[in-house]
Amino acid sequence: MISSVHLIGFTLASLVIIVVPGPGVVFVIGRALAHGRRSAFATAAGHAAGNYVVAACVAVGLGALLQRSAELFLFVKLAGALYLVFLGIQAVRRRHSLATAMSSAAGASDGWRALRDGFIVGVTNPKSFILFGAILPQFVDRAGNVPAQMLLLALISVSMGLVSDVTWGLAASTVRTWFARSPRRYALVGGAGGLAMVGVGVTIALTGPSK
């Protein structure tokens, strides 16, 4: 059973981390600018699922392994960074064809791709490992069912993150709709979204804890 003190404490700790825009938030914003609201929401859902997978891995012991192995943590971080850079470059290269991507057929497939990409960003986001690997274990009762407590607390945190991501995506897609009233604005918005993804990837690769 999770005590009210632990529940409130972890909720507040999660809130502090979530409200500071990290790789996931910027990635959702980039997708909203490049592809619109539907893609942003799908990305947010995938990101939340990826975050919860990290929490589940922490609950069964993988998180502790990542905390002990600097090499493994660095590999996960760089893999996510390289994937973000790849997606950003693709968005920049295809910035002139965003109007086609807005069609209903393209939108359907893009939703699945966005879900997948958001998931990958979620499971390779160093911020997730910090929250669930270093902070989450401090708010469980060792005398109880530790994995169950961690999964429940993580669900609360992931839900908060999903609300935050969706809000950011909604705001960015609204701005994008205004810009997208002309073909030239489509190109500008697509390029901006792609550059945002590249920037996040480079930031992840060059900063943050590596051990």
Backbone as CSV, one residue per row, in Angstrom:
resi,resn,N_x,N_y,N_z,CA_x,CA_y,CA_z,C_x,C_y,C_z
1,MET,0.849,-1.195,0.000,0.000,0.000,0.000,0.889,1.251,0.000
2,ILE,0.571,2.177,-0.886,1.348,3.410,-0.976,0.793,4.426,0.016
3,SER,1.664,4.983,0.832,1.227,5.975,1.800,0.904,7.284,1.097
4,SER,0.060,8.077,1.728,-0.318,9.366,1.145,0.887,10.285,1.033
5,VAL,1.825,10.173,1.975,3.036,11.000,1.945,3.866,10.677,0.711
6,HIS,4.067,9.387,0.456,4.826,8.976,-0.716,4.110,9.357,-2.010
7,LEU,2.791,9.198,-2.027,2.014,9.514,-3.218,2.109,10.991,-3.561
8,ILE,1.906,11.843,-2.568,1.972,13.289,-2.785,3.395,13.705,-3.145
9,GLY,4.369,13.122,-2.441,5.769,13.473,-2.692,6.198,13.150,-4.106
10,PHE,5.848,11.946,-4.593,6.245,11.578,-5.943,5.479,12.379,-6.994
11,THR,4.216,12.674,-6.726,3.427,13.483,-7.659,4.046,14.864,-7.832
12,LEU,4.457,15.469,-6.725,5.083,16.788,-6.797,6.439,16.716,-7.497
13,ALA,7.216,15.673,-7.200,8.516,15.515,-7.852,8.346,15.323,-9.358
14,SER,7.356,14.534,-9.745,7.079,14.319,-11.168,6.657,15.607,-11.839
15,LEU,5.827,16.381,-11.142,5.332,17.639,-11.713,6.480,18.589,-12.013
16,VAL,7.429,18.658,-11.084,8.579,19.547,-11.272,9.370,19.147,-12.510
17,ILE,9.562,17.848,-12.693,10.328,17.362,-13.837,9.539,17.521,-15.139
18,ILE,8.233,17.259,-15.093,7.410,17.289,-16.299,7.229,18.697,-16.839
19,VAL,7.042,19.686,-15.951,6.761,21.042,-16.417,7.967,21.681,-17.094
20,VAL,9.160,21.150,-16.847,10.351,21.643,-17.540,10.438,20.914,-18.878
21,PRO,10.245,21.610,-20.008,10.243,20.940,-21.318,11.529,20.160,-21.565
22,GLY,11.365,18.892,-21.868,12.507,18.041,-22.171,12.425,17.527,-23.594
23,PRO,13.198,16.486,-23.930,13.212,15.948,-25.286,11.836,15.531,-25.789
24,GLY,11.035,14.902,-24.917,9.715,14.455,-25.335,8.809,15.610,-25.732
25,VAL,8.783,16.661,-24.919,7.939,17.822,-25.200,8.351,18.487,-26.506
26,VAL,9.646,18.718,-26.662,10.117,19.385,-27.873,9.857,18.519,-29.098
27,PHE,9.953,17.195,-28.942,9.678,16.305,-30.070,8.209,16.379,-30.469
28,VAL,7.318,16.406,-29.491,5.888,16.526,-29.784,5.602,17.852,-30.484
29,ILE,6.224,18.926,-30.004,6.042,20.234,-30.633,6.548,20.199,-32.072
30,GLY,7.705,19.577,-32.271,8.254,19.469,-33.619,7.314,18.717,-34.544
31,ARG,6.719,17.622,-34.056,5.780,16.861,-34.863,4.512,17.664,-35.148
32,ALA,4.053,18.437,-34.161,2.864,19.264,-34.367,3.110,20.306,-35.447
33,LEU,4.277,20.929,-35.422,4.615,21.947,-36.415,4.810,21.330,-37.800
34,ALA,5.412,20.151,-37.843,5.727,19.544,-39.131,4.540,18.816,-39.752
35,HIS,3.693,18.183,-38.923,2.647,17.321,-39.471,1.245,17.587,-38.932
36,GLY,1.091,18.396,-37.910,-0.246,18.729,-37.440,-0.667,18.050,-36.148
37,ARG,-1.914,18.332,-35.770,-2.440,17.914,-34.467,-2.511,16.406,-34.306
38,ARG,-3.007,15.715,-35.340,-3.170,14.269,-35.230,-1.833,13.582,-34.983
39,SER,-0.831,13.982,-35.723,0.497,13.402,-35.554,1.057,13.713,-34.168
40,ALA,0.810,14.937,-33.691,1.297,15.324,-32.367,0.656,14.475,-31.280
41,PHE,-0.657,14.255,-31.384,-1.352,13.453,-30.375,-0.884,12.002,-30.400
42,ALA,-0.676,11.461,-31.605,-0.185,10.093,-31.717,1.223,9.984,-31.141
43,THR,2.044,11.002,-31.410,3.399,11.022,-30.857,3.359,11.070,-29.338
44,ALA,2.458,11.894,-28.786,2.317,12.001,-27.333,1.903,10.660,-26.724
45,ALA,0.976,9.958,-27.396,0.535,8.654,-26.899,1.685,7.648,-26.928
46,GLY,2.442,7.652,-28.026,3.586,6.754,-28.110,4.645,7.078,-27.082
47,HIS,4.861,8.376,-26.862,5.844,8.802,-25.868,5.443,8.340,-24.475
48,ALA,4.155,8.442,-24.162,3.670,7.987,-22.855,3.860,6.480,-22.701
49,ALA,3.562,5.732,-23.773,3.745,4.282,-23.718,5.219,3.926,-23.525
50,GLY,6.093,4.641,-24.233,7.525,4.396,-24.074,8.008,4.694,-22.670
51,ASN,7.507,5.782,-22.099,7.868,6.124,-20.726,7.441,5.034,-19.745
52,TYR,6.260,4.470,-19.979,5.781,3.452,-19.047,6.570,2.157,-19.193
53,VAL,7.041,1.876,-20.395,7.903,0.703,-20.583,9.186,0.871,-19.773
54,VAL,9.738,2.091,-19.775,10.929,2.369,-18.968,10.618,2.117,-17.492
55,ALA,9.469,2.613,-17.043,9.082,2.422,-15.646,8.932,0.940,-15.317
56,ALA,8.343,0.172,-16.244,8.172,-1.264,-16.012,9.523,-1.969,-15.932
57,CYS,10.451,-1.558,-16.792,11.790,-2.151,-16.759,12.497,-1.830,-15.444
58,VAL,12.309,-0.598,-14.971,12.889,-0.213,-13.686,12.306,-1.081,-12.579
59,ALA,10.998,-1.338,-12.666,10.323,-2.108,-11.628,10.847,-3.534,-11.531
60,VAL,11.328,-4.085,-12.640,11.826,-5.460,-12.598,13.341,-5.530,-12.538
61,GLY,13.987,-4.388,-12.405,15.418,-4.406,-12.157,16.321,-3.858,-13.240
62,LEU,15.796,-3.616,-14.455,16.654,-3.117,-15.518,17.153,-1.706,-15.214
63,GLY,16.304,-0.922,-14.557,16.706,0.438,-14.222,17.968,0.465,-13.373
64,ALA,18.062,-0.465,-12.421,19.248,-0.533,-11.572,20.487,-0.872,-12.392
65,LEU,20.311,-1.745,-13.390,21.438,-2.106,-14.258,21.917,-0.896,-15.055
66,LEU,20.974,-0.110,-15.569,21.339,1.078,-16.333,22.038,2.109,-15.450
67,GLN,21.627,2.194,-14.212,22.255,3.143,-13.300,23.699,2.730,-13.014
68,ARG,23.985,1.416,-12.982,25.331,0.941,-12.676,26.240,0.949,-13.897
69,SER,25.650,0.800,-15.076,26.462,0.689,-16.293,26.455,2.002,-17.068
70,ALA,27.544,2.737,-16.990,27.650,3.999,-17.726,27.647,3.736,-19.229
71,GLU,28.255,2.633,-19.656,28.336,2.324,-21.083,26.953,2.033,-21.659
72,LEU,26.132,1.260,-20.935,24.800,0.932,-21.410,23.924,2.183,-21.453
73,PHE,24.009,3.018,-20.424,23.219,4.242,-20.388,23.608,5.147,-21.551
74,LEU,24.909,5.260,-21.815,25.382,6.108,-22.901,24.891,5.580,-24.248
75,PHE,24.875,4.257,-24.398,24.396,3.658,-25.649,22.930,3.998,-25.880
76,VAL,22.111,3.848,-24.850,20.684,4.155,-24.976,20.477,5.618,-25.318
77,LYS,21.234,6.495,-24.655,21.099,7.932,-24.899,21.472,8.296,-26.333
78,LEU,22.594,7.773,-26.804,23.063,8.101,-28.150,22.149,7.507,-29.220
79,ALA,21.599,6.323,-28.957,20.678,5.709,-29.919,19.450,6.589,-30.106
80,GLY,18.906,7.080,-29.009,17.756,7.976,-29.102,18.101,9.279,-29.790
81,ALA,19.285,9.820,-29.500,19.712,11.080,-30.105,19.861,10.946,-31.616
82,LEU,20.497,9.868,-32.056,20.695,9.651,-33.486,19.360,9.468,-34.207
83,TYR,18.424,8.808,-33.556,17.114,8.604,-34.180,16.382,9.924,-34.339
84,LEU,16.477,10.781,-33.344,15.849,12.102,-33.427,16.455,12.924,-34.561
85,VAL,17.771,12.911,-34.663,18.438,13.656,-35.733,17.982,13.136,-37.095
86,PHE,17.889,11.823,-37.247,17.431,11.224,-38.500,16.025,11.703,-38.857
87,LEU,15.120,11.672,-37.883,13.751,12.116,-38.135,13.705,13.599,-38.492
88,GLY,14.526,14.397,-37.820,14.562,15.833,-38.103,15.036,16.113,-39.516
89,ILE,16.085,15.417,-39.944,16.604,15.603,-41.301,15.556,15.197,-42.333
90,GLN,14.835,14.114,-42.054,13.782,13.684,-42.963,12.691,14.736,-43.079
91,ALA,12.322,15.355,-41.953,11.275,16.387,-41.966,11.726,17.602,-42.764
92,VAL,12.989,17.993,-42.616,13.508,19.135,-43.365,13.520,18.832,-44.857
93,ARG,13.946,17.645,-45.225,14.019,17.273,-46.643,12.638,17.231,-47.282
94,ARG,11.613,16.882,-46.498,10.271,16.744,-47.058,9.387,17.954,-46.759
95,ARG,9.984,19.056,-46.380,9.202,20.212,-45.959,8.319,20.778,-47.075
96,HIS,8.698,20.581,-48.332,7.921,21.133,-49.439,6.730,20.255,-49.813
97,SER,6.621,19.087,-49.223,5.519,18.189,-49.566,4.556,17.995,-48.401
98,LEU,4.514,18.969,-47.485,3.626,18.841,-46.328,2.155,18.865,-46.732
99,ALA,1.838,19.579,-47.791,0.443,19.632,-48.219,-0.067,18.236,-48.564
100,THR,0.764,17.421,-49.210,0.400,16.042,-49.533,0.242,15.217,-48.267
101,ALA,1.126,15.463,-47.326,1.064,14.711,-46.066,-0.189,15.015,-45.273
102,MET,-0.854,16.138,-45.591,-2.067,16.521,-44.867,-3.293,15.795,-45.388
103,SER,-3.161,15.046,-46.489,-4.304,14.327,-47.032,-4.735,13.235,-46.064
104,SER,-5.957,12.778,-46.180,-6.467,11.789,-45.230,-5.720,10.472,-45.304
105,ALA,-5.337,10.058,-46.498,-4.610,8.787,-46.622,-3.263,8.867,-45.956
106,ALA,-2.545,9.959,-46.222,-1.230,10.118,-45.610,-1.356,10.258,-44.119
107,GLY,-2.417,10.909,-43.687,-2.607,11.125,-42.258,-2.779,9.828,-41.502
108,ALA,-3.474,8.856,-42.137,-3.715,7.590,-41.450,-2.411,6.861,-41.176
109,SER,-1.553,6.759,-42.201,-0.294,6.056,-41.996,0.647,6.852,-41.109
110,ASP,0.596,8.184,-41.215,1.467,9.015,-40.406,1.151,8.843,-38.927
111,GLY,-0.119,8.590,-38.612,-0.494,8.395,-37.224,0.226,7.205,-36.601
112,TRP,0.317,6.117,-37.367,1.022,4.940,-36.854,2.509,5.194,-36.748
113,ARG,3.069,5.898,-37.725,4.493,6.223,-37.659,4.780,7.129,-36.482
114,ALA,3.898,8.094,-36.252,4.081,9.014,-35.135,4.008,8.274,-33.808
115,LEU,3.086,7.311,-33.715,2.969,6.505,-32.496,4.253,5.728,-32.248
116,ARG,4.777,5.132,-33.313,6.019,4.369,-33.198,7.198,5.260,-32.826
117,ASP,7.311,6.401,-33.507,8.430,7.302,-33.243,8.367,7.863,-31.823
118,GLY,7.160,8.214,-31.379,7.004,8.707,-30.016,7.395,7.658,-28.990
119,PHE,7.063,6.405,-29.282,7.430,5.303,-28.383,8.946,5.182,-28.262
120,ILE,9.634,5.251,-29.411,11.091,5.129,-29.400,11.722,6.270,-28.618
121,VAL,11.200,7.480,-28.811,11.717,8.626,-28.055,11.481,8.423,-26.563
122,GLY,10.320,7.870,-26.209,9.999,7.648,-24.802,10.932,6.669,-24.120
123,VAL,11.248,5.562,-24.803,12.100,4.538,-24.181,13.576,4.897,-24.215
124,THR,13.957,5.908,-24.999,15.371,6.317,-25.055,15.596,7.695,-24.457
125,ASN,14.589,8.228,-23.789,14.682,9.563,-23.203,15.404,9.496,-21.854
126,PRO,16.583,10.107,-21.730,17.312,10.074,-20.450,16.491,10.617,-19.289
127,LYS,15.590,11.541,-19.590,14.742,12.112,-18.543,13.878,11.034,-17.882
128,SER,13.448,10.049,-18.667,12.646,8.957,-18.127,13.463,8.097,-17.174
129,PHE,14.706,7.829,-17.543,15.562,7.010,-16.682,15.877,7.728,-15.372
130,ILE,16.011,9.048,-15.458,16.273,9.817,-14.240,15.063,9.763,-13.315
131,LEU,13.864,9.981,-13.897,12.647,10.004,-13.084,12.332,8.638,-12.491
132,PHE,12.356,7.609,-13.329,11.948,6.284,-12.863,13.091,5.456,-12.276
133,GLY,14.326,5.781,-12.654,15.443,5.019,-12.135,16.057,5.586,-10.883
134,ALA,16.019,6.919,-10.715,16.668,7.543,-9.566,15.680,8.109,-8.552
135,ILE,14.555,8.620,-9.022,13.610,9.290,-8.123,12.498,8.363,-7.660
136,LEU,11.896,7.616,-8.585,10.772,6.750,-8.239,11.055,5.785,-7.088
137,PRO,12.200,5.072,-7.086,12.438,4.104,-6.005,12.449,4.718,-4.603
138,GLN,12.632,6.017,-4.504,12.671,6.661,-3.195,11.292,6.820,-2.564
139,PHE,10.223,6.559,-3.329,8.878,6.804,-2.837,8.066,5.523,-2.688
140,VAL,8.749,4.408,-2.469,8.049,3.146,-2.266,8.325,2.621,-0.866
141,ASP,7.416,1.803,-0.394,7.556,1.161,0.910,8.206,-0.196,0.697
142,ARG,9.452,-0.344,1.181,10.198,-1.578,0.963,9.542,-2.785,1.618
143,ALA,8.660,-2.548,2.563,8.005,-3.656,3.247,6.831,-4.208,2.441
144,GLY,6.403,-3.462,1.426,5.273,-3.894,0.612,5.717,-4.484,-0.720
145,ASN,4.772,-4.589,-1.641,5.054,-5.092,-2.989,5.682,-3.953,-3.794
146,VAL,7.003,-3.933,-3.838,7.723,-2.827,-4.464,7.412,-2.673,-5.954
147,PRO,7.480,-3.750,-6.767,7.171,-3.581,-8.194,5.777,-3.018,-8.447
148,ALA,4.788,-3.494,-7.689,3.415,-3.014,-7.875,3.310,-1.528,-7.519
149,GLN,3.967,-1.125,-6.443,3.951,0.285,-6.056,4.599,1.159,-7.123
150,MET,5.724,0.693,-7.660,6.432,1.473,-8.670,5.612,1.607,-9.945
151,LEU,4.930,0.540,-10.342,4.101,0.593,-11.542,2.930,1.547,-11.367
152,LEU,2.342,1.555,-10.171,1.215,2.447,-9.914,1.656,3.904,-9.892
153,LEU,2.749,4.187,-9.210,3.260,5.550,-9.165,3.684,6.021,-10.557
154,ALA,4.287,5.120,-11.313,4.706,5.474,-12.668,3.509,5.799,-13.548
155,LEU,2.400,5.083,-13.346,1.197,5.341,-14.132,0.687,6.759,-13.894
156,ILE,0.776,7.209,-12.649,0.362,8.575,-12.325,1.254,9.579,-13.036
157,SER,2.551,9.347,-12.970,3.505,10.257,-13.601,3.351,10.284,-15.115
158,VAL,3.199,9.113,-15.726,3.050,9.030,-17.180,1.763,9.720,-17.631
159,SER,0.707,9.582,-16.848,-0.556,10.246,-17.183,-0.396,11.764,-17.154
160,MET,0.324,12.254,-16.160,0.592,13.692,-16.089,1.409,14.151,-17.291
161,GLY,2.392,13.340,-17.664,3.213,13.676,-18.824,2.411,13.680,-20.111
162,LEU,1.456,12.744,-20.232,0.622,12.684,-21.427,-0.233,13.938,-21.560
163,VAL,-0.814,14.376,-20.449,-1.611,15.608,-20.469,-0.749,16.791,-20.882
164,SER,0.476,16.843,-20.346,1.389,17.934,-20.684,1.746,17.910,-22.165
165,ASP,2.084,16.716,-22.696,2.464,16.595,-24.102,1.316,16.979,-25.026
166,VAL,0.112,16.513,-24.699,-1.051,16.828,-25.529,-1.324,18.328,-25.535
167,THR,-1.170,18.960,-24.377,-1.385,20.406,-24.299,-0.388,21.149,-25.170
168,TRP,0.884,20.774,-25.075,1.913,21.393,-25.920,1.632,21.150,-27.396
169,GLY,1.251,19.928,-27.734,0.958,19.602,-29.124,-0.223,20.376,-29.661
170,LEU,-1.255,20.542,-28.843,-2.433,21.302,-29.255,-2.071,22.758,-29.523
171,ALA,-1.282,23.329,-28.629,-0.876,24.729,-28.805,-0.027,24.896,-30.066
172,ALA,0.919,23.987,-30.271,1.802,24.092,-31.444,1.034,23.874,-32.739
173,SER,0.087,22.918,-32.741,-0.676,22.652,-33.965,-1.595,23.816,-34.305
174,THR,-2.061,24.542,-33.297,-2.892,25.718,-33.551,-2.089,26.791,-34.268
175,VAL,-0.871,27.024,-33.802,0.011,27.985,-34.473,0.335,27.502,-35.878
176,ARG,0.570,26.206,-36.009,0.898,25.634,-37.313,-0.235,25.833,-38.308
177,THR,-1.505,25.690,-37.870,-2.641,25.877,-38.751,-2.660,27.283,-39.341
178,TRP,-2.306,28.252,-38.528,-2.271,29.635,-39.015,-1.173,29.816,-40.062
179,PHE,-0.014,29.228,-39.803,1.091,29.360,-40.742,0.824,28.616,-42.047
180,ALA,0.058,27.542,-41.964,-0.107,26.658,-43.115,-1.113,27.165,-44.137
181,ARG,-1.499,28.419,-44.056,-2.461,28.960,-45.019,-1.855,29.227,-46.387
182,SER,-0.552,29.113,-46.518,0.087,29.278,-47.821,1.149,28.205,-47.993
183,PRO,1.430,27.782,-49.238,2.455,26.750,-49.472,3.811,27.128,-48.893
184,ARG,4.170,28.403,-48.985,5.472,28.824,-48.456,5.522,28.635,-46.945
185,ARG,4.431,28.922,-46.271,4.406,28.735,-44.822,4.510,27.259,-44.460
186,TYR,3.923,26.385,-45.287,4.087,24.947,-45.062,5.567,24.586,-44.991
187,ALA,6.340,25.079,-45.962,7.765,24.765,-46.026,8.497,25.306,-44.809
188,LEU,8.149,26.547,-44.408,8.800,27.151,-43.248,8.502,26.369,-41.971
189,VAL,7.232,25.986,-41.825,6.830,25.241,-40.631,7.469,23.858,-40.611
190,GLY,7.465,23.177,-41.760,8.084,21.856,-41.820,9.560,21.914,-41.502
191,GLY,10.249,22.924,-42.039,11.671,23.070,-41.735,11.921,23.367,-40.276
192,ALA,11.063,24.204,-39.680,11.217,24.534,-38.259,11.020,23.307,-37.381
193,GLY,10.003,22.491,-37.712,9.775,21.272,-36.939,10.935,20.303,-37.054
194,GLY,11.474,20.164,-38.262,12.615,19.271,-38.454,13.842,19.738,-37.708
195,LEU,14.111,21.049,-37.772,15.264,21.595,-37.054,15.107,21.422,-35.547
196,ALA,13.865,21.530,-35.063,13.625,21.324,-33.629,14.003,19.905,-33.222
197,MET,13.632,18.924,-34.060,13.978,17.532,-33.759,15.487,17.318,-33.777
198,VAL,16.148,17.900,-34.771,17.607,17.786,-34.838,18.239,18.406,-33.600
199,GLY,17.736,19.573,-33.204,18.272,20.252,-32.026,18.138,19.418,-30.769
200,VAL,16.998,18.756,-30.615,16.796,17.897,-29.448,17.776,16.731,-29.471
201,GLY,17.949,16.135,-30.646,18.876,15.011,-30.750,20.295,15.396,-30.390
202,VAL,20.747,16.537,-30.902,22.097,17.010,-30.593,22.231,17.320,-29.110
203,THR,21.187,17.928,-28.533,21.228,18.269,-27.104,21.347,17.029,-26.241
204,ILE,20.580,15.993,-26.589,20.642,14.741,-25.833,22.034,14.122,-25.923
205,ALA,22.622,14.190,-27.119,23.921,13.557,-27.322,25.038,14.284,-26.563
206,LEU,24.934,15.608,-26.440,26.021,16.391,-25.871,25.855,16.752,-24.401
207,THR,24.633,16.612,-23.878,24.393,17.012,-22.489,23.714,15.894,-21.733
208,GLY,23.512,16.147,-20.455,22.806,15.191,-19.617,23.745,14.173,-19.015
209,PRO,23.285,13.473,-18.004,24.105,12.473,-17.335,24.406,11.298,-18.234
210,SER,25.596,10.799,-18.115,25.977,9.610,-18.901,26.303,8.418,-18.015
211,LYS,26.033,8.563,-16.760,26.293,7.445,-15.849,25.346,7.494,-14.685
